Amino acid sequence: QVQLVESGGGLVQAGGSLRLSCAGSGRTFNYATMGWFRQAPGKEREFVATITWSRATTYYADFVKGRFIISRDNAKNTVYLQMNSLKPEDTAVYYCNTVDFRGGLWIPIGSWGQGTQVTVFS
């Protein structure tokens, strides 16, 4: 069974940084576009960023542009999310998944991992 394991979350002061990691099996990552999503308490899960297999193309939600950077190491089957200039509104559980672009939206198409909690305090 394919599994994704997110890590790297924690408690950080506003303006600080965190680096999230998402490790998966080869089947998950082979030629797959990977994405990060997040879910804040009482809100629906939302798209954050994606990166293609070749790493040539990345996409970001407007609310993280200029602050977050998505990257991947295909040899390690790992996707990263470098989060800088964190804000309290970035507080959420962060998840990764394989994604597809359908109907103008990035849609998660794989199984969810357990996520990693990010809490930003002011």
C-alpha angles and dihedrals in degrees: 000000000000113000134187119202120195123197143159101074124133149129116307137167120247110276092031131114140238133181117215124200131201118194122191144164123275092254089059097050104036105117091332127141106231129207143188123223133177138204123202122199111285093005136100122258111269138197118258110169145333137202130195124234092256091049087229095118133042132177129198137192110247093246093063101036111126092014107060128052124196120204139159142207107208093189088060095037088233134134122198136202116200107199118195133174090023120200131201088249088063088070107122145106107278122214136181128211144157110271143199130197110239131161092352094306136099104241124196109232105175137063121290124242124215093272129221124259119236117189121184119190128192 
